[in-house]
Amino acid sequence: MAKYGKKASEKVEKAMRERKRGTLRSGGSGRKVRSRKQAIAIGLAEARREGGKVPRKRSGGGRKKSGGRKKTGGRKKTGGSRKRSR
């Protein structure tokens, strides 16, 4: 069984064409959309609004990005470099 309906595919197609022409704008700020993924999201949102067969939105905002390198054990720093008395 198909996950998306015909309306969804038409809306995404339309949004992609607009993006390519440079006429697709985002809803909130009205800025020009350059991202392919954002254009798809806009098309699906329009289809959803018009009652097309589109799965519900993922909650959580997509995938998480890792924050650089993972810190490993290593030597712990102590309070400054003091000379030891013998």
C-alpha positions in Angstrom: 0.0 0.0 0.0 1.3 3.5 -0.9 2.5 5.7 1.9 1.7 9.0 0.1 -1.3 9.9 -2.0 -1.4 11.5 -5.5 -2.1 15.0 -4.0 1.1 14.8 -1.9 3.2 14.0 -5.0 1.7 16.8 -7.0 2.3 19.4 -4.2 5.9 18.3 -3.7 6.5 18.5 -7.4 5.0 22.0 -7.5 7.1 23.1 -4.6 10.3 21.7 -6.2 9.6 23.5 -9.4 9.1 26.8 -7.5 12.3 26.2 -5.6 14.2 25.7 -8.9 12.8 28.9 -10.3 13.6 30.8 -7.1 10.0 31.7 -6.3 9.4 29.4 -3.3 9.2 31.2 0.0 9.1 29.9 3.5 5.9 30.5 5.6 7.2 32.2 8.7 9.9 34.6 7.6 9.1 34.8 3.9 12.7 34.1 2.9 13.7 32.3 -0.3 13.9 28.5 0.1 17.1 27.0 -1.2 17.1 23.7 0.6 15.7 20.6 -1.2 14.5 19.1 2.0 12.7 22.2 3.0 10.9 22.4 -0.4 9.7 18.8 0.1 8.5 19.6 3.6 6.5 22.6 2.3 4.9 20.5 -0.4 3.9 17.8 2.1 2.5 20.4 4.5 0.3 21.9 1.8 -1.0 18.4 0.8 -1.7 17.7 4.5 -3.6 20.9 4.8 -5.8 20.0 1.8 -6.5 16.6 3.2 -4.2 14.5 1.1 -2.9 11.1 2.2 0.3 12.0 4.0 1.8 10.3 7.1 1.8 12.5 10.2 4.8 14.7 11.0 7.7 13.3 12.9 7.9 14.8 16.4 11.4 15.6 17.6 12.6 17.7 14.7 14.5 15.1 12.6 17.8 13.6 13.3 20.2 14.8 16.0 23.7 16.0 15.1 26.6 14.9 17.2 28.5 17.7 18.9 32.0 17.1 17.6 34.5 14.6 19.1 33.6 12.5 22.0 35.7 13.1 25.1 37.5 10.1 26.5 39.3 9.5 29.8 42.9 10.6 29.7 44.8 12.4 32.5 43.0 14.5 34.9 44.4 18.0 35.6 45.4 18.8 39.1 45.7 22.2 40.7 48.6 23.9 38.9 52.2 23.0 38.5 53.8 23.1 42.0 57.2 21.8 42.8 57.2 18.9 45.2 59.4 19.1 48.3 61.6 16.1 48.9 
